[in-house]
Amino acid sequence: GVEERVIQAFAEIPREEFIHPRLREFSYFDFPIPVVYLSPLDYNPFAYGRSVPKPSYIMRILTQLDTRPSHSVLQLPTGSGYTAALLSRLTTLVNTHDSNYGMFKEASQNFGRLGLNNIHWCPGSPLIVENFLTRFLRGYKFNRILVTATSPELPKELLTMLVKDGKMIIPIVDDPKSTADDFRKEPPPLQKLYIAERRSGTLLFLGYCRFTPLEYGRFSHEHK
């Protein structure tokens, strides 16, 4: 079942605050809602297909993540900020980043409007995941890491940022030959959702999913 603390977090964070005004009438339907861009300048290929997640799905993921109030959590990418906002009700500190500056700026405004002061984000130029981790989070350790975009592989950089009993939930593309461009197709490549434990080194399969690509490894435009 869903943990009571997770249900309370959903009660405290209004989903409509992360939905474009044109789509707010759908805020409490249990399906993902597309991110609507205010300007073509806010678009980049790694924002293609972005959405505010389906509530029941994020409920399940947050329950599996098993966050405690004393935990420090890293969440990637920020997107609309909805997932980071929910995490802020479950734990002491949330760090988050997005390589799309337009989305990142809007999410930070959402956090400020709701007074979510325990969410830390990296301002400035868009950075792919590897550069963000090495420039801004070198030496950081997290109790939990939640990745809500698909990686081409299990990122070793993220695993080393977990404390000894830390856990990470991450979707990984099922087909090793998939590229970022494949995510423009309908349907996008099938992905597998895993929970990785630092102490045991185990990778537990949680189910199938579909997310947009994480700007990491061969999915990164800076590596082309």
TORVO-261943 format. One line per 8 residues: number of its first residue (from 1); for each residue z, x, y of N, C-alpha, C, O. Coordinates in steps of 0.02 Angstrom, whole numbers, plus 50000, padded with zeros to 5 digits. Atoms other than C-alpha are relative to their C-alpha. Layout:
% TORVO-261943
NUM	Z/X/Y/Z/X/Y/Z/X/Y/Z/X/Y | ...
% end
This chain:
% TORVO-261943
1	50000/50041/49940/50000/50000/50000/50000/50043/50063/50004/50104/50060 | 50001/49966/49936/49995/50044/50184/50072/50010/50024/50112/49964/50021 | 49933/49984/49977/50148/50130/50254/50017/49959/50062/49974/49946/50104 | 49979/50042/49945/50250/50026/50377/49991/50034/50068/49973/50001/50117 | 50009/49963/49937/50243/50163/50510/49927/49998/50023/49914/49996/50083 | 50071/50003/49983/50053/50159/50503/49983/49931/50029/49946/49927/50078 | 50011/50068/49975/50050/49970/50527/50027/49994/50072/49996/49963/50114 | 49970/50002/49933/50166/49991/50678/49957/50037/50050/49951/50016/50107
9	50044/49961/49956/50050/50123/50752/49940/49957/50022/49920/49959/50080 | 50056/50043/49983/49906/50000/50743/50021/49944/50048/49982/49923/50090 | 49974/50051/49954/50014/49870/50830/50009/50027/50071/50002/49990/50119 | 49986/49969/49935/50053/49992/50971/49938/50024/50037/49938/50030/50098 | 50061/49974/49969/49876/50056/51002/49946/49946/50003/49920/49926/49951 | 50052/50052/49994/49753/49925/51070/49930/50028/49988/49906/50069/50027 | 50066/49974/50018/49585/49957/50988/49948/49987/50055/49902/50027/50064 | 50050/50017/49949/49492/49872/51130/49996/50051/50056/49946/50056/50091
17	50000/49948/49949/49541/50015/51246/49952/50056/49984/49936/50097/50027 | 50045/49947/50022/49425/50127/51146/49929/49974/49986/49887/50009/49959 | 50064/50034/50012/49279/50004/51138/49965/49989/50067/49997/49972/50117 | 50038/50013/49940/49141/49990/51266/50007/49926/50019/50007/49883/49975 | 49991/50070/49979/49163/49831/51372/49950/49950/49971/49968/49893/49959 | 50051/50045/50028/49001/49758/51304/50014/49980/49928/49986/49931/49903 | 49987/50013/50071/49072/49762/51127/50073/49981/49986/50093/49975/49928 | 49928/50011/50011/49256/49723/51155/50016/49934/49964/50070/49928/49935
25	49987/50062/50036/49240/49548/51085/50006/50011/49924/50032/49969/49888 | 49997/49984/50071/49224/49633/50914/50058/50046/49983/50063/50071/49926 | 49948/49949/50008/49378/49743/50936/50043/49990/49938/50063/50040/49906 | 49954/50011/50056/49481/49660/50799/49966/49973/49938/49997/49943/49894 | 50036/50010/50063/49346/49635/50670/50007/50064/49959/50009/50119/49987 | 49989/49941/50042/49367/49750/50521/49934/50032/49980/49914/50031/49922 | 50060/49959/50013/49209/49852/50538/49994/50052/50056/50022/50043/50110 | 50008/49949/49948/49158/50009/50632/49958/49974/50057/49913/49934/50047
33	50036/50022/49940/49097/49982/50810/49965/50059/50032/49998/50109/50047 | 50037/49943/49972/48960/50094/50881/50025/50021/50068/50047/49980/50108 | 49987/49974/49933/48996/50206/51028/49938/49986/50042/49882/50002/50022 | 50055/50014/49955/48890/50149/51174/50001/50051/50057/50051/50059/50090 | 50003/49947/49949/48832/50287/51291/49984/49969/50068/49941/49926/50075 | 50011/50024/49932/48842/50256/51477/49939/50033/50031/49908/50006/50077 | 50056/49963/49972/48707/50386/51511/49968/50040/49944/50002/50064/49899 | 50034/49957/50050/48574/50478/51407/50026/50071/50002/50019/50108/49953
41	49974/49932/49995/48656/50638/51470/50060/50011/49954/50077/50068/49938 | 49942/49995/50043/48806/50599/51360/49980/50009/49926/50024/50019/49884 | 50022/49999/50070/48700/50605/51202/49984/50071/49977/49954/50110/50014 | 50027/49941/50033/48677/50751/51085/49991/49983/49926/50020/49933/49903 | 50014/50019/50070/48615/50753/50903/50062/49990/49957/50060/49954/49907 | 49940/50004/50041/48792/50771/50837/50044/49940/50019/50098/49931/49992 | 49966/50063/49984/48845/50608/50918/49961/49941/49971/49982/49884/49977 | 50041/50054/50029/48709/50510/50827/50040/49960/49949/50070/49989/49903
49	49966/50042/50048/48784/50362/50737/50076/49997/50008/50110/49969/49965 | 49928/50001/49991/48960/50388/50807/50026/49928/50007/49991/49885/50035 | 49970/50067/49994/49075/50238/50796/50076/50005/50004/50105/50055/49984 | 49927/50007/50004/49254/50183/50821/50014/49975/49929/49987/49924/49908 | 49994/50014/50072/49316/50180/50640/50024/49930/49982/50058/49896/50021 | 49976/50063/50029/49346/50027/50534/50076/50004/49990/50100/50050/49957 | 49927/49995/50002/49534/49989/50550/50030/50007/49930/50074/50049/49920 | 49970/49997/50067/49570/49960/50365/49988/50068/49968/50029/50092/49929
57	50016/49935/50028/49485/50124/50321/50045/50054/50029/50071/50096/49993 | 49956/49950/49968/49583/50226/50448/50073/49989/49979/50110/50037/49973 | 49933/50015/50026/49743/50138/50390/50011/50037/49934/50063/50068/49924 | 49994/49968/50066/49711/50201/50214/50004/50076/50007/50045/50109/49974 | 50001/49928/49991/49672/50378/50274/50067/50025/50029/50094/50075/50007 | 49938/49979/49969/49827/50388/50384/50059/49995/49951/50105/50035/49954 | 49948/50006/50051/49936/50328/50240/49996/50059/49952/50047/50087/49933 | 50009/49943/50045/49862/50462/50126/50021/50066/50034/50046/50111/50000
65	49983/49939/49964/49889/50594/50261/50075/50013/50001/50098/50070/50003 | 49927/49995/50006/50076/50557/50254/50031/50043/50057/50065/50092/50044 | 49972/49962/49942/50120/50617/50430/50072/49981/50012/50092/49923/50003 | 49930/50010/49983/50302/50637/50481/50009/50009/50076/49968/50042/50108 | 49989/49994/49927/50375/50624/50658/50005/50072/50024/49987/50086/50082 | 49992/49930/49979/50411/50812/50662/49935/50041/49994/49934/50099/50013 | 50061/49962/50014/50233/50861/50615/49957/50015/50062/49958/49978/50112 | 50053/49984/49953/50100/50946/50718/49934/49989/49964/49925/50012/49907
73	50061/50021/50033/49927/50877/50681/49938/50021/50040/49938/50018/50101 | 50065/49987/49971/49748/50933/50715/49952/49947/49977/49947/49933/49917 | 50049/50052/50017/49615/50797/50722/49932/50018/50031/49928/50032/50091 | 50067/49982/49978/49428/50834/50734/49949/49951/49971/49956/49930/49913 | 50007/49994/49928/49318/50772/50814/50035/49942/50035/50053/49893/50002 | 49962/50051/49962/49399/50668/50952/49965/49932/49998/49998/49881/49989 | 50037/50064/49996/49261/50536/50963/50025/49958/50057/50034/49983/50113 | 49975/50046/49948/49322/50385/51060/50074/50014/50016/50099/49993/50068
81	49929/49986/49991/49501/50448/51039/50045/49953/49962/50106/49961/49962 | 49959/50051/50034/49558/50300/50934/50043/50029/49944/50102/50013/49940 | 49961/49971/50056/49611/50400/50781/50055/50046/50025/50111/50044/50000 | 49949/49957/49971/49702/50531/50885/50056/49959/50032/50115/49978/50027 | 49949/50044/49970/49791/50391/50978/50047/49971/49947/50107/49969/49957 | 49958/50025/50054/49852/50315/50815/50046/50054/49973/50105/50042/49961 | 49960/49943/50024/49912/50486/50756/50057/50015/50049/50110/50037/50029 | 49949/49985/49950/50008/50506/50920/50061/49956/49993/50115/49974/50017
89	49943/50044/50012/50119/50361/50868/50038/50019/49936/50093/49995/49924 | 49970/49982/50064/50156/50442/50700/50032/50068/49999/50070/50085/49953 | 49978/49931/50001/50196/50620/50749/50014/50027/50069/50000/49994/50119 | 49979/49971/49936/50260/50736/50885/49943/50026/50042/49942/50016/50103 | 50053/49967/49963/50102/50828/50933/49933/49994/49964/49928/50006/49904 | 50068/50005/50027/49915/50797/50908/49955/50045/50042/49953/50038/50104 | 50052/49961/49968/49782/50926/50950/49933/49972/49979/49923/49954/49921 | 50065/50029/50017/49603/50865/50959/49945/50032/50043/49958/50058/50097
97	50057/49970/49965/49429/50924/51011/49937/49965/49979/49931/49940/49922 | 50066/50027/50016/49251/50860/51020/49947/50042/50034/49956/50062/50092 | 50052/49959/49972/49091/50958/51047/49955/49962/50049/49914/49992/50084 | 50038/50041/49953/49014/50812/51145/50044/49989/50061/50093/49952/50059 | 49957/50002/49941/49082/50831/51321/50007/49929/50029/50060/49911/50053 | 49997/50068/49974/49038/50652/51373/50052/49958/49964/50092/49923/49996 | 49952/50037/50040/49138/50577/51231/50070/50027/50011/50119/49990/50015 | 49935/49967/49992/49277/50703/51253/50033/49979/50066/50093/49966/50068
105	49974/50020/49934/49296/50660/51438/50024/49928/49999/50077/49912/50025 | 49980/50071/50004/49301/50473/51402/50063/49991/49959/50106/49951/49977 | 49939/50005/50041/49431/50496/51264/50061/50023/50039/50114/49992/50034 | 49942/49974/49962/49543/50598/51380/50022/49948/50052/50081/49942/50067 | 49983/50053/49953/49534/50456/51507/50036/49943/49965/50082/49913/49992 | 49966/50051/50039/49583/50333/51371/50073/50020/49987/50118/49979/49993 | 49932/49976/50013/49735/50441/51327/50043/49993/50063/50100/49970/50059 | 49963/50003/49938/49787/50452/51509/50018/49929/50020/50073/49916/50043
113	49989/50069/49981/49769/50266/51540/50056/49968/49958/50093/49926/49982 | 49949/50028/50044/49882/50228/51390/50064/50041/50000/50112/50024/49965 | 49939/49960/49995/50008/50363/51434/50016/50038/49936/50075/50047/49919 | 49990/49964/50063/49983/50459/51271/50007/50075/50015/49959/50113/50011 | 49989/49932/49974/50061/50622/51330/50009/50053/49946/50014/50112/49962 | 49992/49950/50054/50082/50704/51159/49934/50018/49966/49934/50046/49912 | 50066/49980/50025/49894/50725/51133/49975/50058/50043/49968/50050/50104 | 50026/49943/49964/49830/50897/51182/49927/50008/49983/49908/50007/49924
121	50071/49990/50013/49644/50924/51203/49976/50059/50041/50007/50080/50089 | 50028/49941/49969/49535/51069/51253/49947/49981/50051/49893/49959/50032 | 50050/50016/49949/49446/51041/51420/49948/50055/50005/49958/50110/49980 | 50050/49948/49989/49289/51133/51470/49936/49987/49963/49922/49931/49943 | 50066/50006/50030/49120/51167/51393/50005/49978/49927/50053/49994/49893 | 50001/50017/50071/49073/51091/51224/49998/50062/49956/49963/50110/49971 | 49997/49944/50046/49113/51208/51081/49992/49974/49929/50021/49923/49911 | 50002/50018/50070/49065/51200/50899/50069/50017/49970/50109/50053/50000
129	49933/49994/50029/49213/51197/50780/50024/50072/49993/50081/50087/50012 | 49977/49931/50010/49217/51382/50736/50023/50032/50065/50074/50066/50067 | 49982/49970/49936/49219/51434/50919/50064/49970/50029/50104/50006/50059 | 49939/50032/49976/49352/51307/50963/50061/50028/49964/50112/50042/49995 | 49944/49975/50039/49464/51368/50822/50018/50072/50018/50077/50089/50025 | 49987/49929/49987/49445/51553/50862/50021/50013/50072/50061/50058/50085 | 49984/49987/49929/49456/51539/51052/50065/49967/50022/50101/49995/50063 | 49943/50038/49974/49592/51409/51073/50057/49990/49951/50113/49977/49973
137	49947/50015/50049/49689/51391/50911/50017/50059/49956/50047/50050/49903 | 49984/49940/50041/49703/51569/50846/50076/50006/49994/50112/50006/50043 | 49929/49993/50013/49874/51586/50764/50038/49935/49995/50097/49935/49977 | 49967/50065/50006/49912/51399/50769/50008/49981/49927/49968/49999/49884 | 49988/50029/50067/49985/51313/50616/50012/49926/50007/50046/49903/50054 | 49992/50072/49998/49978/51129/50578/50027/49974/49933/50012/50002/49880 | 49976/50032/50060/50069/51018/50455/49946/49957/49967/49943/49952/49906 | 50054/50043/50025/49920/50903/50439/49937/50012/50042/49940/50024/50102
145	50064/49997/49966/49735/50913/50481/49958/49941/49975/49953/49929/49915 | 50042/50056/50018/49623/50760/50486/49931/50010/50032/49924/50015/50093 | 50068/49991/49977/49435/50783/50498/49962/49935/49987/49958/49912/49930 | 50035/50064/50007/49335/50624/50531/49926/50008/50015/49895/49965/50046 | 50073/49987/50000/49160/50700/50523/49986/50044/49939/50030/50080/49915 | 50015/49969/50064/49070/50771/50373/49983/50074/50007/49941/50094/50048 | 50013/49929/50001/49074/50957/50339/49953/50017/49942/49954/49984/49891 | 50043/49980/50056/48942/51047/50234/50039/50034/49945/50014/50042/49889
153	49958/49965/50049/49085/51137/50145/50072/49995/50022/50086/49970/50077 | 49929/49999/49981/49274/51156/50145/50012/50058/50048/50005/50116/50028 | 49993/49946/49950/49310/51254/50306/50063/50043/49987/50119/50019/49992 | 49944/49955/50013/49418/51405/50263/50043/50011/50061/50104/50020/50057 | 49962/49991/49938/49466/51423/50445/50054/49946/50008/50109/49960/50032 | 49952/50055/49994/49551/51254/50439/50056/50007/49947/50114/49995/49963 | 49950/49992/50053/49639/51288/50273/50054/50051/50020/50113/50041/50006 | 49952/49948/49980/49720/51445/50345/50045/49977/50056/50096/50009/50069
161	49958/50026/49946/49789/51342/50489/50054/49952/49976/50095/49930/50015 | 49948/50043/50027/49894/51235/50373/50063/50040/49984/50058/50098/49963 | 49938/49969/50023/50077/51275/50345/50001/49998/49923/49957/49967/49893 | 50000/49993/50073/50126/51312/50164/49997/49934/49963/49964/49929/49911 | 50002/50065/50034/50155/51130/50119/49954/49951/50037/49962/49890/50032 | 50045/50041/49960/50016/51068/50235/49946/49965/49959/49931/49985/49903 | 50054/50038/50032/49879/50943/50192/49944/49988/50050/49956/49982/50110 | 50058/50016/49958/49705/50911/50258/49957/49948/49965/49944/49953/49905
169	50049/50049/50025/49591/50760/50235/49934/50014/50035/49931/50019/50096 | 50065/49982/49973/49407/50797/50257/49944/49972/49956/49948/49976/49894 | 50059/50019/50039/49239/50722/50204/49952/50059/49993/49942/50096/50041 | 50047/49946/50013/49116/50844/50126/49936/49970/49971/49939/49927/49927 | 50064/50029/50021/48932/50807/50101/49990/50011/49925/50007/50064/49899 | 50006/49997/50072/48889/50770/49920/49942/50045/49978/49947/50079/49927 | 50058/49960/50017/48718/50855/49919/50001/50066/50039/49996/50065/50100 | 49995/49936/49965/48731/51042/49960/49938/50019/50039/49939/50065/50079
177	50062/49985/49964/48552/51040/50024/49993/49958/50064/49945/49967/50102 | 50005/50043/49941/48587/50910/50159/50005/50041/50064/50041/50091/50067 | 49997/49969/49934/48558/50960/50340/50024/49949/50051/50029/49889/50036 | 49977/50045/49948/48620/50887/50504/49947/49948/50016/49963/49891/50033 | 50054/50047/49985/48449/50807/50530/49997/49942/49950/49972/49888/49967 | 50000/50053/50050/48472/50706/50370/50044/49941/50022/50036/49885/49997 | 49955/50053/49978/48607/50607/50460/49966/49951/50048/49995/49900/50067 | 50038/50046/49959/48473/50528/50570/49968/49945/49958/49944/49895/49984
185	50033/50047/50045/48406/50436/50417/50048/49943/49982/50109/49949/49989 | 49961/50057/50024/48464/50268/50352/49985/49988/49927/49926/49977/49910 | 49931/49982/49983/48568/50275/50252/50009/50076/50005/49968/50113/49978 | 49987/49928/49997/48642/50445/50295/50023/50026/49932/50039/49987/49887 | 49979/49972/50065/48689/50565/50154/50069/49976/49978/50114/49966/50019 | 49936/50020/50028/48829/50510/50038/50050/50058/50005/50031/50116/49997 | 49948/49948/49992/48993/50603/50063/50060/49983/49957/50071/49926/49937 | 49939/50009/50038/49153/50628/49967/50060/50018/50044/50061/50069/50078
193	49939/49989/49961/49324/50613/50048/50052/50034/49956/50066/50011/49901 | 49951/49961/50038/49452/50742/49991/50064/50009/50040/50065/50007/50101 | 49938/49976/49970/49633/50786/50023/50014/50069/49969/50018/50076/49909 | 49988/49932/50022/49665/50973/50014/50072/50019/50014/50097/50007/50069 | 49931/49978/49992/49840/51044/49987/50003/50076/50003/49976/50110/49959 | 49997/49927/49992/49878/51220/50049/50041/50033/49944/50021/50084/49916 | 49955/49968/50047/50023/51256/49930/49969/50006/49930/49970/50059/49900 | 50027/50001/50069/49937/51206/49767/49927/50023/49996/49903/50042/49943
201	50071/49983/50000/49759/51243/49820/49956/49946/49969/49898/49958/49955 | 50038/50053/50032/49706/51077/49745/49958/49961/50050/49973/49958/50110 | 50044/50041/49960/49566/50967/49809/49994/49934/49963/49961/49930/49912 | 49998/50065/50033/49593/50783/49766/49949/49954/50030/49947/49943/50090 | 50052/50047/49979/49447/50662/49774/50031/49932/50015/50067/49904/49974 | 49972/50064/49979/49492/50504/49871/49950/49942/49996/49969/49884/49991 | 50051/50053/50002/49327/50410/49868/49938/50021/50039/49935/50075/50068 | 50063/49987/49964/49153/50400/49943/50005/49972/50071/50043/49926/50085
209	49997/50021/49930/49121/50381/50129/49935/50019/50035/49892/50053/50006 | 50056/49979/49958/48993/50400/50268/50025/50013/50071/50050/49967/50104 | 49982/49981/49932/49030/50494/50429/49941/50038/50031/49894/50056/49997 | 50049/49958/49967/48925/50584/50559/50017/50073/49986/50073/50088/49965 | 49988/49930/50018/48908/50775/50539/50048/50035/50047/50048/50024/50107 | 49956/49956/49961/49040/50898/50596/49959/50061/50020/49922/50089/49980 | 50039/49943/49976/48966/51036/50703/50032/50064/49974/50069/50099/50009 | 49968/49943/50035/49014/51171/50580/49950/50029/49950/49910/49992/49920
217	50042/49968/50050/48923/51298/50470/49927/49984/50010/49901/49990/50065 | 50072/50012/49994/48744/51251/50432/49985/49935/50038/49927/49922/50054 | 50010/50060/49960/48770/51086/50525/50003/50015/50075/49996/49970/50116 | 49992/49982/49929/48792/51181/50689/49933/50018/50031/49895/50057/50003 | 50062/49984/49965/48649/51187/50814/50000/50072/50024/49946/50101/50034 | 49996/49931/49976/48712/51358/50871/49984/50050/49945/49976/50109/49958 | 50016/49955/50056/48675/51428/50698/49927/49995/49979/49906/50028/49931 | 50070/50009/50019/48493/51375/50695/49957/50054/50032/49896/50055/50022
% end
